[in-house]
Amino acid sequence: MSGVQLDATGVTDALPGLLSVAPVDPERDAARMQSWLAAPASSWWGMQHVDVDGVRTYLRTVQTDPAQDGWLVLRDGVPCAYAETYDPAAVLLVDVWDARPGDVGMHLLVAPPPTTGRVHGLTSAVMRAVVEHCRDALGARRVVVEPDVGNTAVQAKNAEVGFRTLREVDVDGKRALLSVLDTASIGVPDDDGPAAHLRPEHLAVAQRHLVAKAVAEFTHERLVTPRPDGDGWLLDTGGSRYRFRARRHELEHWSIDERSLRRESASDAPAPLPLDAQDLVLELRDVLGIPDALLGTYLEEVSSTLASAAAKHRRGGPSARQLARGRRDGDVVAGFQDVEAAMTEGHPAFVAANGRIGFGLDEYRAYAPESGGRFRLRWLAARREHTHLALAADRTEAEHWAAELDADTVAEHRRTLTRRGLDPDDYVWLPVHPWQWQHRIAVTFAPDLGRQDLVDLGEGPDLFQPQQSIRTAFDRSHPDRSYVKTALAVQNMGFLRGMSPAYMRSTPAVNDWVASLVAADPTLRDAGFRVLREHAAIGYTGDAYHRVDVASPQRKMLAALWRESPVPRTAPGERLMTMAALLHRDADGCAVASELVRASGLDAADWVRRFLGAYLRPVVHCLTVHDLAFMPHGENLVLVVRDGAVTGAFMKDIGEEVVVLGAHDDRPVPEDIRRIVHPVDDDEAALAVFTDVFDGVLRFLAAVLDDDGVLPGDAFWRLLGECVDRHAAEHPDRRRPLDLRVPTFEHSCLNRLQLRNTLAMVDLADQSSSLIRAGAMPNPIGRG
């Protein structure tokens, strides 16, 4: 290389030279490519040990595939890099990227530097040449790449040319950082800071959606009343006027056309105003009845919900069709968690549904479920005399640790204690969320750490993925192992998300009793209805907060439980999906439920019958035959899906939320779990279906299917009535023959609870007294 000058680091000051792109020739280029792939810097391609013949075969495969192409990048006529381009709708990204016409996927391999030294700026120049080739020769409007999350060097080069990172995804056996480049902005570096989602284009989308949701749900709860306005509706708050089009469904459910939503000043000469959810709350402050002392907290939860929605909008996600279809590689675990991370709505009814007050920007990206990220739990050794480990009847302590921790991890825990002069047998292992360790335990429990009643053991080896219930983590390293749910002192949707050690004492026993009842019932078996047992729980009470009989949030900061994973109980051909997915719409407004109906090939009515048979029928059966009520909202059920149709369901979150609504004498309950007995009259017992199922889940699903033209609303509710009647006919001797077809039922309101007290919206020990009603609601399956 004439005219090249090496500096002390082996980097030349030569210019990158003239770069061109030409098709690869497998016969001519295989040997050169093999030498490039064998270099240590090319390890990310995973082909270091492939010989020349193998590389030639690989290049031929790419060349003959109509969805892929291979290219050489030439510097002054000399090959210096290899690029692959592909159709992301057909290759590699079909499960994680919603490809559109004009999308091109790209891989890049830069040749090892010559012995004369690196050429300054060459890799950057090559990257730009390849993306310009994608634009100019291939007509790409967007270029998408998926480098390994550990390949920070190529990520930096991607950023230089203008790629913006979206999210982490599982691709071809690796954890990848999905990134996209709009070819119109090649060479414009993306400001990909931690607050990039707070740009106007993302927040505007979030504001529009949340204002529409707030208007719909506040109307549903009879806090506000829009009035007809031409071919649409008008809501006058006194401070502003909101005009929109909407479809009204049963249960006073409003589907607002977000694109039609407009805000204007309340004046004789109205002027357009930006949509702002916090402004709407302030304008309706008197109507909503938020106590002055809690107004700031509610506004902060609204703000956090907006920030979360903006981040989801920026990050994008798989399409509804992809989520309904599942992964083509048949990876049940990855597909299950793809759906879990794709959810954008939080709770369908709550306006301030994604508070998470306490998470910073980096922590949001690490621990929010929609991030789809991974983290490791922190482990503590807790002195046994101050800690209670409760176990299911079929599990010993030794069996529990053998199932949930590697033997090497346990051995290292014991060595850590021994090195401190402590007896390992005096301790038990307690998992904690890394946020909780950093922000609460290391501060709030400093004396306990100083006394060595608690001992920090460091991070565990397994990688966990956060679930929609932000305290719960799914083990991605060992999917057959249990979920782990830990206390997390983050304010979210009306609660500080702690866990009570007192509740943990009886949690496995509660789950054993419920699981045995469910397993022994032939109707529930026939419906494919099962529970995920919380088979172990732990709580620490050696702190000062437990030495005084005064309730405080600090008493709920050190507890955890282990819940069964559904993965080992999934048969070949079955998929797992959170029921929340049935209410999910993707960025283009397409619904997973509608796509599932299409994927199943079933008539929509048949699809709904099967779903109701797996969900509504078991819930009604448990209530009317066993006096047993769950909290059966979207994230508390894992659906079993085969060929697009729902064939069964797993109920979870048993220990903290299950109740027996009959008297103790009517339904014998073991003495050690009597805390779950809450006798109520028939009208209130029926609300376990009317409020939690009809109003909390099915009104949304009915509207989705009706709005999409899949199944009219009246047909949906007719099928629901048939399901209820069929169960009643099959069980004439049911313990509690509730009439679920009464003309009306009490309208119990969720947002009103949060508006009244956003710090603790219900008393978990006496939920009945916390309910807020808003009159009678016409029953969509009521007999007139």
C-alpha positions in Angstrom: 0.0 0.0 0.0 2.0 2.9 -1.2 1.7 6.2 0.5 0.4 4.7 3.7 1.9 6.0 7.0 1.4 3.9 10.2 1.0 5.6 13.6 2.1 4.1 16.9 -1.2 2.2 17.3 -1.0 0.6 13.9 -3.7 2.9 12.4 -2.9 4.4 9.0 -3.8 7.9 8.0 -4.7 6.8 4.5 -8.2 7.7 3.2 -10.8 4.9 2.9 -10.5 5.2 -0.9 -13.1 4.5 -3.6 -15.7 2.0 -2.4 -17.9 -0.1 -4.6 -20.3 -3.0 -4.1 -20.5 -6.1 -6.4 -22.2 -9.5 -6.1 -20.2 -12.2 -4.4 -18.9 -15.1 -6.5 -18.9 -18.3 -4.4 -16.3 -20.0 -6.6 -14.0 -17.1 -6.7 -14.4 -15.7 -3.3 -14.8 -18.7 -1.0 -11.1 -18.9 0.0 -10.9 -15.2 0.8 -14.1 -15.3 2.8 -12.9 -18.3 4.7 -9.8 -16.5 5.8 -11.9 -13.5 6.9 -14.4 -15.7 8.9 -11.6 -17.5 10.6 -10.2 -14.3 12.2 -10.9 -13.7 15.9 -12.7 -10.4 15.2 -15.3 -12.4 13.1 -16.4 -14.6 15.9 -19.9 -13.0 15.9 -20.6 -14.8 12.6 -20.0 -18.2 14.3 -18.1 -19.7 11.3 -14.6 -19.6 12.5 -14.1 -23.4 12.0 -15.8 -23.7 8.6 -13.4 -24.8 5.9 -13.3 -23.4 2.3 -15.8 -25.9 0.9 -18.2 -25.1 3.7 -18.0 -21.4 3.1 -18.5 -22.0 -0.7 -21.6 -24.0 0.1 -22.8 -21.3 2.4 -22.3 -18.6 -0.2 -24.1 -20.7 -2.8 -27.1 -21.1 -0.5 -27.3 -17.3 -0.1 -26.8 -16.7 -3.8 -29.6 -19.1 -4.8 -32.1 -17.9 -2.2 -34.5 -15.3 -3.8 -34.9 -13.7 -0.4 -31.1 -13.2 0.2 -28.1 -11.7 -1.6 -24.3 -11.7 -0.9 -22.1 -8.7 -1.8 -18.4 -7.9 -1.8 -17.4 -4.3 -0.9 -14.3 -3.3 -2.9 -11.8 -0.6 -1.9 -10.1 0.7 -4.9 -11.0 -2.6 -6.6 -9.7 -4.8 -3.7 -12.2 -6.7 -1.6 -12.4 -5.3 1.9 -15.8 -6.5 3.3 -18.7 -8.8 2.8 -22.4 -7.8 3.2 -25.5 -9.8 3.1 -28.9 -8.4 2.4 -32.2 -10.2 3.0 -36.0 -9.8 3.0 -36.9 -9.6 6.7 -40.4 -10.7 5.8 -39.1 -14.1 4.8 -35.7 -14.5 6.5 -34.5 -14.4 10.2 -36.8 -11.6 11.5 -40.3 -13.0 10.6 -41.2 -13.5 14.3 -39.9 -10.2 15.6 -40.1 -7.5 12.9 -43.3 -6.3 11.2 -41.8 -6.0 7.8 -43.2 -3.6 5.2 -42.5 -3.1 1.5 -39.1 -1.4 1.1 -37.5 -3.1 4.2 -34.1 -4.7 3.8 -32.2 -6.7 6.4 -28.4 -6.4 6.4 -25.3 -8.2 7.8 -21.8 -6.9 7.5 -18.3 -8.5 7.8 -15.3 -6.2 7.4 -12.1 -8.0 6.5 -9.3 -8.2 9.1 -6.9 -5.3 8.8 -3.9 -5.9 6.6 -0.4 -6.4 8.0 0.3 -2.8 7.1 -2.2 -1.6 9.7 -5.8 -0.4 10.0 -7.1 2.3 7.7 -8.7 5.0 9.8 -12.4 5.4 9.0 -12.6 2.4 6.7 -15.3 0.5 8.7 -17.4 3.6 9.0 -17.1 4.2 5.2 -17.9 0.6 4.4 -21.0 0.7 6.6 -22.2 3.9 4.8 -21.5 2.4 1.4 -23.5 -0.7 2.2 -26.6 1.2 3.5 -26.4 3.5 0.5 -26.3 0.4 -1.8 -29.4 -0.9 0.0 -31.1 2.4 -0.7 -29.9 3.1 -4.2 -29.6 -0.4 -5.7 -32.2 -2.3 -3.7 -34.7 0.4 -3.2 -34.7 0.1 0.6 -36.7 2.6 2.6 -35.6 1.1 5.9 -32.6 -1.1 6.7 -32.9 -3.4 9.7 -30.0 -5.1 11.5 -29.8 -7.5 14.5 -26.3 -7.5 15.9 -25.5 -9.6 18.9 -26.2 -7.6 22.1 -22.5 -8.2 23.1 -21.1 -6.8 19.8 -20.8 -3.3 20.9 -18.3 -2.4 18.2 -20.7 -2.9 15.3 -23.5 -1.3 17.4 -21.3 1.9 17.5 -20.8 1.8 13.8 -24.5 1.3 13.3 -25.2 4.4 15.4 -22.7 6.5 13.4 -24.6 5.9 10.1 -28.0 6.6 11.8 -29.4 3.3 13.0 -31.6 3.7 16.1 -31.9 0.8 18.5 -35.4 -0.5 19.2 -35.3 -3.5 21.6 -33.6 -6.8 22.4 -35.0 -9.9 20.6 -34.3 -13.6 20.3 -33.0 -14.3 16.8 -31.5 -17.5 15.4 -30.3 -18.7 18.8 -28.8 -15.4 19.9 -29.9 -12.3 21.9 -29.8 -9.5 19.4 -30.3 -5.7 19.4 -32.9 -4.9 16.8 -32.1 -1.6 15.1 -33.5 0.3 12.1 -32.3 3.0 9.7 -34.6 5.2 7.6 -32.5 5.5 4.5 -33.6 9.1 4.0 -31.5 9.9 7.1 -28.3 8.0 6.3 -25.4 9.7 8.0 -27.5 11.5 10.5 -26.6 10.0 13.9 -29.5 9.1 16.0 -29.7 10.7 19.4 -30.3 7.4 21.1 -30.0 8.6 24.7 -32.1 7.1 27.5 -34.8 9.7 27.0 -35.1 9.5 23.2 -38.7 8.2 23.7 -39.7 11.5 25.2 -39.5 13.3 21.8 -42.7 15.0 20.7 -43.5 12.4 17.9 -43.6 9.6 20.5 -45.3 11.5 23.3 -48.0 12.8 21.0 -49.1 9.3 20.2 -49.1 8.4 23.9 -51.1 11.5 24.8 -53.7 10.8 22.1 -54.2 7.2 23.3 -54.3 8.0 27.0 -56.8 10.9 26.6 -59.0 8.7 24.5 -58.8 5.9 27.1 -59.5 8.4 29.9 -62.6 9.8 28.2 -63.9 6.3 27.5 -63.3 4.9 31.0 -64.4 7.9 32.9 -67.6 7.8 30.8 -68.0 4.1 31.5 -67.7 4.8 35.2 -70.3 7.6 34.8 -68.0 10.3 35.9 -68.5 12.3 32.7 -71.2 12.3 30.0 -70.4 13.2 26.4 -73.3 14.5 24.4 -74.1 14.1 20.7 -72.4 16.5 18.4 -73.3 16.2 14.7 -72.0 12.8 13.6 -69.8 12.5 16.7 -69.6 13.4 20.4 -68.6 16.3 22.5 -67.2 16.3 26.1 -67.1 19.8 27.7 -64.9 19.8 30.8 -65.3 23.5 31.4 -61.7 24.1 30.6 -61.7 22.4 27.1 -64.0 20.7 24.6 -63.2 17.3 23.3 -64.8 16.2 20.0 -64.5 12.6 18.7 -66.3 9.8 17.0 -67.0 6.6 18.9 -68.9 3.3 18.8 -70.9 2.4 21.9 -71.1 -1.2 23.0 -72.8 -3.2 25.7 -71.8 -2.4 29.3 -71.6 1.3 28.4 -68.3 0.6 26.7 -67.0 3.3 24.3 -64.6 2.6 21.4 -63.2 6.0 20.6 -61.7 6.6 17.2 -58.4 8.1 18.3 -57.7 9.7 15.0 -60.9 11.8 15.3 -60.1 13.1 18.8 -59.7 16.9 18.9 -59.3 19.3 21.8 -60.3 23.0 21.6 -60.5 25.9 24.0 -63.9 26.5 25.7 -64.5 29.9 24.3 -66.7 31.7 21.8 -63.9 31.5 19.3 -62.4 28.0 20.1 -58.8 27.4 19.2 -57.1 24.0 18.8 -55.3 22.8 21.9 -52.8 19.9 22.2 -54.1 16.7 23.8 -52.7 16.3 27.3 -53.9 13.7 29.8 -52.7 15.6 32.8 -54.7 18.7 31.6 -57.7 16.5 31.3 -57.3 15.2 34.9 -57.0 18.8 36.2 -60.0 20.0 34.2 -62.0 17.1 35.7 -60.5 17.4 39.2 -63.7 18.2 41.0 -65.6 15.5 39.1 -63.0 12.8 39.7 -62.8 13.6 43.4 -59.1 13.1 43.9 -58.1 14.2 47.4 -55.8 17.2 47.4 -53.0 15.4 49.2 -53.0 12.7 46.5 -53.5 14.8 43.3 -49.7 15.0 42.7 -49.3 11.3 43.1 -52.0 10.5 40.6 -50.6 13.1 38.1 -47.2 11.5 38.5 -48.7 8.0 37.7 -50.4 9.5 34.6 -47.0 11.0 33.6 -45.3 7.7 34.1 -47.9 6.0 32.1 -47.4 8.4 29.3 -43.6 7.9 29.4 -44.1 4.1 29.3 -46.4 4.4 26.3 -44.0 6.7 24.5 -41.2 4.2 25.0 -43.3 1.4 23.7 -44.2 3.4 20.6 -40.6 4.2 19.9 -39.5 0.6 20.4 -42.2 -1.0 18.3 -43.0 -4.6 18.6 -44.2 -7.7 16.7 -47.4 -7.4 14.8 -50.7 -8.9 16.0 -50.4 -11.4 13.2 -46.9 -12.5 14.3 -48.1 -12.8 17.9 -51.2 -14.8 16.9 -49.2 -17.1 14.6 -46.4 -17.8 17.0 -42.7 -18.4 16.2 -42.0 -20.4 13.1 -39.1 -22.1 14.8 -41.5 -23.7 17.2 -39.8 -22.3 20.3 -42.7 -22.3 22.8 -40.7 -20.5 25.5 -39.5 -17.7 23.3 -43.0 -17.3 21.7 -44.6 -17.2 25.2 -42.2 -14.4 26.3 -42.5 -12.5 23.0 -46.2 -12.1 23.7 -45.5 -11.2 27.4 -43.1 -8.4 26.3 -45.3 -7.1 23.5 -48.2 -6.0 25.7 -48.7 -2.2 25.6 -51.9 -1.5 27.5 -51.1 -2.4 31.1 -54.6 -2.8 32.6 -57.4 -2.2 30.1 -59.6 -0.3 32.5 -57.2 1.8 34.6 -56.2 5.1 33.1 -53.0 5.4 35.3 -51.9 1.9 34.6 -48.1 2.1 34.4 -47.0 4.2 37.3 -43.8 2.3 38.4 -42.8 5.4 40.4 -39.3 4.6 41.6 -37.8 3.3 38.4 -35.3 5.6 36.7 -34.7 5.6 32.9 -32.1 2.9 33.0 -34.1 0.8 35.4 -37.2 1.1 33.3 -35.3 -0.3 30.3 -33.8 -3.1 32.5 -36.9 -4.1 34.5 -40.1 -3.1 32.7 -41.8 -6.1 31.2 -42.3 -4.5 27.8 -38.5 -4.0 27.5 -38.2 -7.8 27.1 -34.8 -7.5 28.9 -33.0 -9.9 31.1 -31.7 -9.5 34.7 -30.2 -11.6 37.4 -31.8 -11.9 40.9 -29.8 -10.8 43.9 -29.5 -13.5 46.6 -29.3 -12.9 50.4 -28.7 -15.4 53.2 -31.3 -14.7 55.8 -30.8 -15.9 59.4 -33.2 -18.9 59.8 -34.5 -17.8 63.2 -35.9 -14.6 61.7 -37.1 -16.1 58.4 -40.0 -18.4 57.6 -39.7 -20.7 54.5 -43.1 -22.2 53.8 -43.3 -25.2 51.4 -46.0 -27.1 49.6 -46.9 -30.5 51.1 -45.1 -32.4 48.4 -41.8 -30.5 48.7 -39.0 -30.6 51.2 -36.5 -27.8 51.7 -33.7 -29.9 50.2 -36.0 -30.7 47.2 -36.9 -27.1 46.8 -33.4 -25.8 46.6 -32.3 -28.7 44.3 -35.1 -27.7 41.9 -34.6 -24.0 41.9 -30.8 -23.5 42.3 -27.8 -25.2 40.8 -25.8 -27.3 43.3 -22.7 -25.1 42.4 -24.6 -22.0 43.4 -25.7 -23.4 46.7 -22.2 -24.6 47.4 -20.9 -21.1 46.7 -23.5 -19.6 49.0 -22.3 -21.9 51.8 -18.7 -21.0 51.1 -19.4 -17.3 51.4 -21.0 -17.8 54.8 -18.2 -20.0 56.0 -15.6 -17.4 54.9 -17.4 -15.0 57.2 -17.2 -17.4 60.1 -20.9 -18.2 59.9 -22.7 -21.5 59.9 -24.5 -22.0 56.6 -27.1 -24.2 58.3 -28.3 -21.2 60.3 -29.4 -19.5 57.1 -31.9 -19.8 54.2 -31.6 -18.3 50.7 -33.8 -15.3 49.9 -34.0 -13.9 46.3 -34.5 -10.2 45.9 -35.1 -7.9 42.9 -31.9 -6.0 42.0 -33.8 -2.7 42.2 -35.0 -3.6 45.7 -31.5 -4.5 46.8 -30.1 -1.2 45.5 -32.8 1.2 46.7 -34.3 -0.5 49.7 -32.5 -3.4 51.3 -29.0 -1.9 51.3 -30.5 1.2 53.0 -33.7 0.3 54.9 -32.1 -2.9 56.2 -28.6 -1.7 56.8 -28.6 -2.7 60.5 -29.7 -6.2 59.6 -26.8 -6.5 57.1 -24.5 -5.2 59.8 -25.7 -7.8 62.3 -25.3 -10.5 59.5 -28.9 -11.4 60.0 -28.9 -10.7 56.3 -25.8 -11.5 54.2 -25.4 -10.4 50.6 -24.4 -13.3 48.3 -24.3 -11.5 45.0 -26.1 -12.2 41.8 -27.4 -15.6 40.8 -26.4 -17.2 37.5 -29.9 -17.5 35.9 -31.2 -14.8 33.6 -34.8 -13.8 34.3 -37.3 -11.9 32.1 -39.7 -9.4 33.8 -43.4 -10.2 33.4 -46.5 -7.9 33.2 -46.7 -8.2 37.0 -43.5 -6.3 37.5 -42.6 -8.2 40.7 -42.6 -11.5 38.8 -39.7 -12.9 36.8 -39.6 -15.9 34.4 -36.5 -18.0 34.3 -35.1 -17.8 30.7 -32.0 -19.9 31.6 -34.1 -22.8 32.9 -37.8 -22.3 31.7 -38.9 -25.4 33.6 -38.0 -23.8 36.9 -40.4 -21.6 38.8 -41.3 -18.0 38.3 -39.9 -16.0 41.1 -42.0 -13.2 42.6 -40.3 -10.7 44.9 -41.2 -7.7 46.9 -40.7 -4.5 45.0 -41.2 -1.1 46.7 -42.3 0.7 43.5 -45.6 2.6 43.4 -47.7 1.2 40.6 -51.4 1.4 39.9 -52.7 2.2 43.3 -50.3 0.2 45.4 -46.7 0.0 46.7 -45.8 -3.4 45.3 -44.5 -5.0 48.4 -45.2 -8.5 49.7 -46.3 -9.5 53.2 -44.2 -12.1 55.1 -47.3 -12.8 57.1 -49.2 -13.7 53.9 -46.3 -15.8 52.7 -46.5 -18.1 55.6 -49.8 -19.6 54.4 -49.4 -19.1 50.7 -48.2 -22.6 49.8 -50.9 -24.2 51.9 -53.6 -22.0 50.2 -52.2 -23.1 46.8 -52.2 -26.8 47.8 -55.8 -26.6 48.9 -57.0 -24.8 45.8 -54.9 -27.0 43.4 -56.3 -30.2 45.0 -59.8 -28.9 44.7 -59.3 -27.9 41.0 -57.5 -31.1 40.1 -60.2 -33.3 41.5 -63.1 -31.6 39.7 -64.0 -33.3 36.4 -65.7 -30.2 35.0 -62.5 -28.2 35.4 -60.4 -31.0 34.0 -62.7 -31.2 31.0 -62.3 -27.5 30.4 -58.5 -27.7 30.6 -58.5 -25.4 33.6 -55.5 -25.7 35.9 -53.7 -23.6 38.5 -50.0 -22.6 38.7 -49.2 -23.4 42.4 -47.1 -21.0 44.5 -45.4 -24.0 46.1 -42.8 -22.1 48.2 -42.7 -18.7 49.9 -40.3 -16.9 52.2 -40.5 -13.9 54.4 -37.9 -12.1 56.7 -39.2 -10.5 59.9 -35.9 -9.9 61.9 -36.0 -6.2 61.2 -37.0 -3.3 63.6 -40.2 -2.8 61.6 -41.5 -6.1 62.8 -40.5 -5.5 66.4 -43.3 -3.0 66.8 -47.0 -3.7 66.1 -47.4 -0.8 63.7 -48.2 -1.4 60.0 -45.7 0.1 57.6 -44.6 -0.4 54.0 -41.2 -1.5 55.3 -42.8 -4.7 56.7 -43.5 -5.8 53.1 -40.0 -5.3 51.6 -38.4 -8.7 52.2 -40.5 -11.6 50.9 -40.6 -13.8 47.8 -42.5 -16.8 46.4 -41.9 -19.4 43.7 -44.7 -20.2 41.3 -44.8 -23.2 39.0 -43.9 -22.6 35.3 -46.5 -23.7 32.8 -43.8 -24.8 30.4 -43.4 -28.4 31.6 -47.1 -28.9 31.5 -47.4 -27.9 27.8 -48.0 -30.7 25.3 -46.5 -30.8 21.8 -48.3 -28.5 19.4 -49.5 -26.2 22.2 -48.5 -22.6 22.8 -48.7 -20.4 25.8 -50.1 -16.8 25.8 -51.1 -14.3 28.4 -54.9 -13.7 28.2 -54.0 -10.0 28.1 -53.0 -10.5 24.5 -56.7 -11.0 23.5 -57.1 -7.2 24.2 -53.9 -6.1 22.6 -53.7 -4.0 19.4 -50.4 -3.5 17.6 -49.0 -0.2 16.3 -51.2 -0.5 13.2 -54.3 -1.1 15.3 -54.6 -4.8 14.4 -55.9 -7.0 17.3 -54.3 -10.3 18.4 -57.8 -11.8 19.1 -59.0 -11.1 15.6 -55.8 -12.6 14.1 -56.2 -15.7 16.3 -59.7 -16.2 14.9 -58.3 -16.0 11.4 -55.4 -18.3 12.2 -57.6 -20.9 13.7 -59.7 -21.3 10.5 -62.8 -21.6 12.8 -66.0 -19.7 12.5 -65.7 -16.7 14.9 -68.6 -18.0 17.0 -66.9 -21.4 17.4 -63.7 -19.7 18.4 -65.5 -17.7 21.0 -67.3 -20.8 22.3 -64.0 -22.5 22.9 -62.5 -19.5 24.6 -65.5 -19.2 26.9 -65.4 -22.9 27.6 -61.8 -22.5 28.8 -62.2 -19.3 30.7 -65.8 -18.3 31.7 -67.1 -21.8 32.3 -64.4 -22.7 34.9 -64.6 -19.3 36.6 -68.4 -19.7 36.9 -68.0 -23.3 38.0 -65.5 -22.4 40.8 -67.8 -19.7 42.1 -71.1 -21.5 42.0 -69.9 -25.0 42.9 -67.0 -24.3 45.2 -67.6 -20.7 46.5 -64.2 -20.0 45.0 -63.3 -16.6 43.4 -60.0 -15.7 41.7 -58.9 -12.4 40.3 -59.3 -13.6 36.6 -58.1 -10.5 34.7 -55.9 -10.7 31.6 -52.4 -11.0 33.1 -53.6 -13.6 35.7 -54.4 -16.2 33.1 -52.0 -18.0 30.8 -54.0 -19.4 27.8 -53.1 -22.7 26.1 -53.5 -22.3 22.4 -53.4 -24.9 19.6 -53.7 -23.9 16.0 -55.0 -20.5 17.0 -57.8 -21.8 19.2 -57.9 -21.6 23.0 -58.0 -25.1 24.5 -57.3 -24.4 28.2 -56.0 -22.0 30.8 -53.7 -21.7 33.8 -54.8 -19.5 36.6 -52.1 -17.8 38.6 -51.6 -15.3 41.5 -53.5 -17.6 43.9 -52.1 -16.9 47.3 -52.8 -13.2 47.5 -56.0 -13.0 45.6 -58.1 -16.2 45.9 -61.1 -16.0 48.3 -63.8 -18.4 49.5 -67.0 -16.4 49.5 -69.1 -18.8 51.5 -69.1 -19.3 55.2 -66.5 -21.5 56.8 -69.0 -24.1 57.8 -70.5 -24.2 54.3 -67.2 -24.9 52.7 -64.8 -26.6 55.1 -61.4 -24.8 54.8 -58.3 -25.9 56.7 -57.8 -23.7 59.8 -54.3 -22.6 58.8 -55.7 -20.9 55.6 -58.9 -19.4 57.0 -57.7 -15.9 56.0 -59.1 -16.6 52.5 -62.7 -17.0 53.8 -64.8 -13.9 53.2 -68.5 -14.7 53.4 -70.7 -12.3 51.3 -74.3 -12.4 50.1 -75.3 -13.7 46.7 -75.4 -10.2 45.0 -71.8 -9.5 46.0 -70.6 -13.0 45.2 -72.0 -12.5 41.7 -69.8 -9.4 41.2 -66.9 -11.8 41.0 -68.2 -12.6 37.6 -70.0 -9.4 36.7 -67.2 -7.0 37.6 -64.1 -9.1 37.2 -65.1 -11.0 34.1 -67.9 -9.3 32.2 -66.8 -5.7 32.9 -63.1 -6.3 33.4 -62.3 -8.5 30.4 -65.2 -9.5 28.2 -66.6 -6.0 27.4 -63.2 -5.2 25.9 -63.0 -8.4 23.9 -66.5 -8.1 22.6 -65.8 -4.6 21.4 -62.5 -5.7 19.7 -64.3 -8.4 17.7 -67.2 -6.2 16.9 -65.1 -3.2 15.8 -63.0 -5.5 13.6 -66.0 -7.0 11.9 -65.1 -10.4 13.2 -68.2 -11.1 15.4 -71.1 -8.7 16.2 -71.5 -7.7 19.8 -75.0 -9.1 20.2 -73.7 -12.5 18.9 -70.8 -12.4 21.4 -73.1 -11.9 24.4 -75.6 -14.4 23.1 -72.8 -17.0 23.2 -71.9 -15.9 26.7 -75.5 -16.4 27.8 -75.5 -19.9 26.3 -72.3 -20.8 28.1 -73.8 -19.7 31.5 -77.1 -21.5 30.8 -75.3 -24.7 29.7 -73.2 -24.7 32.9 -76.3 -24.2 35.1 -78.1 -27.1 33.3 -75.2 -29.4 33.7 -74.9 -28.6 37.5 -78.5 -28.2 38.9 -77.1 -29.1 42.3 -74.4 -26.5 42.4 -73.7 -25.1 45.9 -74.6 -21.5 45.1 -77.0 -21.3 42.2 -76.4 -17.6 41.4 -78.6 -16.1 38.7 -76.1 -14.6 36.3 -78.9 -13.5 33.9 -80.5 -11.0 36.2 -81.5 -7.8 34.3 -79.0 -5.6 36.1 -76.0 -5.7 38.5 -74.2 -3.2 40.6 -71.7 -1.2 38.6 -68.4 -1.5 40.6 -65.8 1.0 39.4 -62.0 0.5 39.3 -60.8 4.0 38.4 -62.9 5.4 41.2 -61.0 3.3 43.6 -57.6 4.6 42.4 -58.9 8.2 42.2 -60.0 8.0 45.9 -56.7 6.7 47.1 -53.9 6.2 44.6 -51.5 5.0 47.3 -53.7 2.1 48.6 -56.9 1.8 46.5 -58.3 -1.2 48.4 -57.9 -2.8 51.8 -56.6 -6.3 50.8 -57.9 -7.8 54.0 -61.4 -6.4 53.5 -61.9 -5.8 49.8 -65.7 -5.8 50.0 -65.8 -2.6 52.1 -63.5 -0.9 49.6 -65.8 -1.2 46.6 -67.3 1.9 45.0 -70.5 1.5 43.0 -72.1 3.8 40.4 -75.6 2.5 40.2 -77.0 -0.4 38.3 -75.5 -1.7 35.0 -77.7 -3.4 32.4 -76.6 -7.0 32.2 -75.8 -7.8 28.5 -77.1 -11.4 29.1 -79.9 -10.4 31.4 -83.4 -11.8 30.8 -85.7 -8.9 30.4 
